[in-house]
């Protein structure tokens, strides 16, 4: 039976694709509410790989494997660059490229549970929703710790909760997921402060695991002068750190990078079928994500990444000032944040500019690399108009 490929000349298919493309470009004009860099450079050098199935089955830190159409050697390099940023020990590091920080967090909790089978997970009320989901999927007990008004974990309440935990479940271990840039305000949990709270509560250093969920802020903060850098990575006491690839690094598809201390990592040994160790959440993993990340890191280098981060912070400072200028009480949780928080605007504005909002009546914009003052100016003008006269706002073209 022959199969005729009619897609290239099918006007219905081409028409729908064109319609989708136009709609997505229009949405992009109003995209300020969620973190995703848009300053992607020319990636045509990678187009030669488009028709190849690249499957990174196995682990980048383990050589060999039967399948050879992979980019695990590039994945190893990417993990190494990120591990260097977070000052992971050269002789005690592992990790891999995931489908996103949700998988990274699940992997870290899975590894922690293998070390501490009966441990309880502690995290803040401002943590990403994936933490609770991962704990549920892994059937791990979860305790939520309140935060301060800006979204930072309350270390005194963590201390009290862990102390109670130790009395009730002595010897079962403690796992803490720290938010290095909370979803709504980009507040930072201090990993060193978490360690001090655990010490004060009498938690055994060998019976704890601290995972830093640094999806958005991790790489930009690693590029800050050490004197001004928050304590959130391996020297501060983290056992694992996770970042996103599609947020600051600008890949056009979701992916993530997780790095952990190798002496805390346990795999499942070699699989006969693949002749490779099974130590990741997914067996088959994208080989294209490491390729893109490797190229982007090589393209920008540390100076380029640092310049992008500084430009984003400058734009966030500008946005905060402009909102103040039109009478909107805006703020940032910390001076390095890309995220500007303000009261939830009227619905007509949200219909035009889709922004994240929360149960506390707040909204935010995230000034990612690639966003411009022109876009911010358009948003501030619309917000000022919406606050004074919601009916006067132009029709929501992005809907």
C-alpha positions in Angstrom: 0.0 0.0 0.0 1.4 3.4 -0.9 1.1 6.5 1.2 0.9 9.9 -0.5 2.2 12.8 1.5 -0.1 15.7 0.7 0.8 18.0 3.6 3.2 20.4 1.8 0.5 21.3 -0.7 -2.6 21.0 1.5 -4.1 24.5 1.8 -6.0 23.5 4.9 -2.9 22.4 6.8 -0.8 25.3 5.7 -3.6 27.7 6.4 -4.0 26.5 9.9 -0.3 26.7 10.6 -0.1 30.2 9.3 -3.1 31.1 11.4 -1.5 29.6 14.5 1.8 31.4 13.8 0.1 34.8 13.5 -1.9 34.2 16.7 1.3 33.2 18.6 3.2 36.3 17.4 0.2 38.4 18.5 0.2 36.8 22.0 3.9 37.5 22.2 3.3 41.2 22.0 1.5 41.1 25.4 3.8 38.5 27.1 5.0 40.0 30.4 3.4 37.9 33.0 5.4 34.7 32.9 9.2 34.0 32.9 10.6 33.2 29.5 13.5 34.9 27.8 12.9 35.9 24.2 16.3 37.0 23.0 17.1 33.8 21.3 20.1 34.2 18.9 20.5 32.7 15.5 20.3 29.0 15.9 20.6 28.0 12.3 23.8 26.1 13.0 21.7 23.5 14.7 19.2 23.0 11.8 21.3 20.1 10.4 20.2 18.1 13.4 16.5 18.7 12.9 15.8 15.3 11.2 17.8 13.2 13.7 16.2 11.3 16.6 18.6 12.1 19.4 17.8 10.0 22.5 20.0 10.5 25.6 19.0 7.2 27.2 21.2 6.5 30.2 23.1 9.0 32.3 25.6 11.6 31.1 28.1 10.8 33.9 28.2 7.1 32.8 30.1 6.2 29.7 28.9 3.5 27.2 25.5 2.4 26.2 24.2 0.5 23.2 22.4 3.5 21.6 24.7 5.9 19.8 22.4 8.6 18.4 22.8 10.8 21.5 24.3 14.0 22.8 25.2 12.7 26.3 28.8 14.1 26.0 27.3 17.6 25.4 24.9 17.0 28.3 27.8 16.2 30.5 29.5 19.5 29.6 26.3 21.5 30.2 25.8 20.0 33.6 29.4 20.7 34.3 29.1 24.4 33.5 26.0 24.7 35.7 27.7 22.8 38.5 30.6 25.2 38.3 28.2 28.1 38.6 26.9 26.6 41.8 30.3 25.7 43.1 29.6 22.0 43.3 32.7 20.0 44.3 34.7 18.9 41.3 35.0 15.3 42.7 31.5 15.1 44.0 28.9 16.1 41.4 26.3 14.5 39.2 23.2 15.6 37.4 21.4 15.6 34.1 19.1 17.6 31.7 15.5 17.1 32.5 12.2 18.0 30.9 11.9 20.9 33.3 12.3 21.9 37.0 9.2 19.9 37.9 11.1 16.7 36.9 14.3 18.0 38.5 12.5 18.5 41.8 10.9 15.1 41.6 14.3 13.5 40.9 15.9 15.3 43.8 13.1 14.2 46.2 13.3 10.6 44.8 17.1 10.6 45.5 16.5 12.1 48.9 13.9 9.4 49.7 16.3 6.7 48.7 18.8 8.1 51.2 16.1 8.9 53.9 13.2 6.5 53.3 10.9 7.8 56.1 11.8 11.5 55.8 9.3 14.3 55.8 9.5 17.1 53.2 9.3 20.7 54.4 8.7 23.6 52.0 7.3 27.1 52.1 3.7 28.2 51.4 5.2 30.1 48.4 7.0 27.1 46.8 6.2 26.1 43.3 3.1 23.9 43.0 5.2 21.1 41.6 6.8 20.4 45.1 3.4 19.3 46.5 2.7 17.3 43.4 6.1 15.5 43.5 5.6 14.7 47.2 2.1 13.3 46.4 3.4 11.1 43.5 6.3 9.8 45.7 4.0 9.3 48.7 6.1 11.5 50.9 4.8 13.4 53.9 4.7 17.2 53.3 4.7 20.0 55.8 4.0 23.6 54.6 5.9 26.4 56.4 4.4 30.0 56.3 6.4 32.8 54.7 6.8 36.5 55.4 4.9 39.1 53.4 7.3 39.0 50.5 7.3 35.2 50.2 10.5 34.2 52.0 10.4 31.1 54.3 10.0 31.8 58.0 13.1 30.1 59.5 11.8 30.4 63.0 8.7 28.5 62.0 10.8 25.9 60.1 12.8 25.4 63.3 9.7 24.9 65.4 8.2 22.5 62.9 11.4 20.4 62.6 11.7 20.3 66.4 8.2 19.0 66.7 8.9 16.5 63.9 12.0 15.2 65.7 10.0 14.6 68.9 7.2 12.8 67.0 9.2 10.9 64.4 12.7 10.6 65.8 15.4 9.5 63.3 13.2 9.7 60.2 15.1 12.5 58.5 14.3 15.9 57.1 14.1 17.1 53.5 13.7 20.8 52.8 12.9 22.3 49.4 14.1 25.9 49.3 12.6 28.3 46.8 15.3 30.4 45.1 13.0 32.8 43.5 9.4 32.1 44.4 6.8 31.8 41.6 4.9 35.0 42.4 7.4 37.4 44.0 10.8 35.9 43.3 11.6 35.9 47.0 14.7 33.9 48.1 14.9 31.3 50.8 18.3 31.3 52.4 19.8 27.8 52.2 22.4 28.7 54.9 19.6 30.0 57.1 17.7 26.8 56.6 20.8 24.8 57.6 21.1 26.9 60.8 17.4 26.3 61.6 17.9 22.6 61.2 21.0 22.7 63.4 19.1 24.6 66.1 16.3 22.0 65.9 18.8 19.2 66.4 18.4 17.6 63.0 21.2 15.2 62.2 23.4 16.6 59.3 23.5 13.0 57.9 19.7 12.8 58.0 18.9 15.8 56.0 18.6 16.9 52.3 18.2 20.5 51.1 17.1 20.9 47.5 17.3 24.4 46.0 14.5 25.0 43.4 16.3 27.8 41.5 14.3 27.5 38.3 14.4 31.2 37.3 16.8 32.9 39.6 19.6 30.3 39.9 21.8 31.2 37.0 21.3 35.0 37.1 22.2 34.9 40.8 25.3 32.7 40.2 26.6 35.5 37.9 26.4 38.2 40.7 29.5 39.4 42.4 30.3 36.9 45.2 30.0 39.6 47.8 26.4 40.3 46.9 25.4 36.7 46.1 22.7 35.1 48.3 23.6 31.8 50.1 21.7 29.2 48.1 24.1 26.8 46.4 26.4 23.9 47.4 28.8 25.9 49.7 25.7 27.1 51.6 24.6 23.6 52.3 22.5 22.5 49.3 22.6 18.8 48.3 20.9 19.5 45.0 20.1 22.5 42.8 17.7 22.8 39.9 17.3 25.4 37.1 15.1 25.8 34.0 16.6 26.0 30.5 13.6 27.7 29.0 13.5 30.7 31.4 16.7 32.5 31.6 18.7 30.5 29.0 15.9 31.0 26.4 15.4 27.5 24.9 12.1 27.6 22.9 10.9 24.4 24.6 10.7 23.4 28.3 13.8 21.8 29.8 15.8 21.9 33.0 19.1 21.0 34.6 19.6 19.4 38.0 22.9 19.1 39.8 23.5 17.0 43.0 26.2 15.8 45.2 27.4 12.5 43.7 27.8 10.8 47.1 24.1 11.4 47.7 23.1 9.9 44.4 22.0 6.3 43.9 21.0 4.8 40.5 19.4 1.5 39.6 22.4 -0.1 37.8 22.8 -1.0 34.2 19.8 -2.1 32.1 20.5 -5.0 29.8 18.3 -3.6 27.0 20.2 -0.3 26.8 23.6 -1.3 28.3 23.3 2.0 30.3 22.4 2.9 33.9 18.9 3.9 34.7 19.3 6.8 37.1 16.9 9.4 35.7 13.2 9.8 35.9 12.6 9.3 32.2 14.4 6.5 30.3 14.4 8.1 26.9 15.3 11.8 27.1 15.7 14.5 24.6 19.1 14.7 23.0 18.1 18.0 21.4 17.7 19.9 24.7 21.4 19.3 25.6 22.4 20.4 22.1 20.6 23.7 22.3 21.7 24.4 25.9 25.4 23.6 25.0 25.2 25.9 22.0 23.5 28.7 24.0 26.1 28.5 26.8 28.9 28.6 24.2 27.3 31.5 22.3 26.9 33.8 25.3 29.6 32.7 27.6 29.6 33.9 31.2 30.1 37.6 30.2 27.2 37.5 27.8 25.0 35.7 30.4 25.9 38.3 33.0 25.1 41.2 30.6 21.7 39.7 29.9 21.0 39.4 33.6 22.0 42.9 34.3 19.9 44.3 31.5 16.9 42.4 32.8 17.4 43.8 36.3 17.7 47.3 34.8 14.4 46.8 33.0 12.8 45.5 36.2 14.0 48.7 38.1 12.7 50.8 35.3 9.3 49.0 35.4 9.1 49.5 39.1 9.8 53.3 38.7 7.3 53.7 35.9 4.5 52.0 37.9 5.3 54.3 40.8 5.1 57.2 38.4 1.5 56.4 37.5 0.5 55.8 41.2 0.7 52.0 41.3 2.4 50.6 44.5 5.0 48.2 42.9 7.9 46.4 44.6 10.5 43.7 44.2 11.2 41.1 46.8 15.0 41.6 46.4 17.2 43.9 44.4 18.4 41.2 42.0 14.8 40.2 41.1 13.4 40.3 37.5 9.9 40.2 39.0 7.9 43.4 39.8 4.8 42.9 42.0 1.8 45.2 42.2 -2.0 45.0 43.1 -4.1 42.9 40.8 -5.4 45.2 38.0 -9.0 45.3 36.7 -10.1 42.4 34.5 -10.1 44.3 31.2 -6.3 44.8 31.6 -5.9 41.1 32.4 -7.9 40.2 29.3 -5.4 42.2 27.2 -2.2 41.4 29.2 -2.3 37.9 30.7 -0.6 38.2 34.0 -0.1 35.7 36.8 -2.2 36.6 39.9 -2.5 35.1 43.4 -5.0 34.7 46.3 -3.4 37.8 48.0 -4.7 40.1 45.3 -1.3 40.5 43.6 -0.1 40.4 40.0 3.3 40.7 38.5 5.4 41.2 35.4 8.7 39.4 34.8 11.3 41.4 33.0 13.1 38.7 31.1 15.9 39.1 28.6 14.5 40.2 25.3 11.7 42.3 26.8 12.0 46.0 26.0 11.1 49.3 27.5 8.7 49.8 24.7 6.7 46.8 25.8 6.8 48.0 29.4 5.7 51.5 28.4 2.7 50.1 26.5 1.8 48.0 29.5 2.1 50.9 32.0 0.0 53.1 29.7 -2.7 50.4 29.5 -2.5 49.8 33.3 -2.8 53.5 34.1 -5.8 53.7 31.8 -7.4 50.6 33.2 -7.1 51.8 36.7 -8.7 55.2 35.9 -11.3 54.0 33.4 -11.5 50.2 32.6 -14.0 50.8 29.9 -11.5 52.9 27.9 -9.0 50.2 27.5 -8.6 49.0 23.8 -10.1 45.7 22.9 -8.0 42.7 24.0 -6.4 41.7 20.7 -4.4 38.9 22.3 -7.4 36.9 23.4 
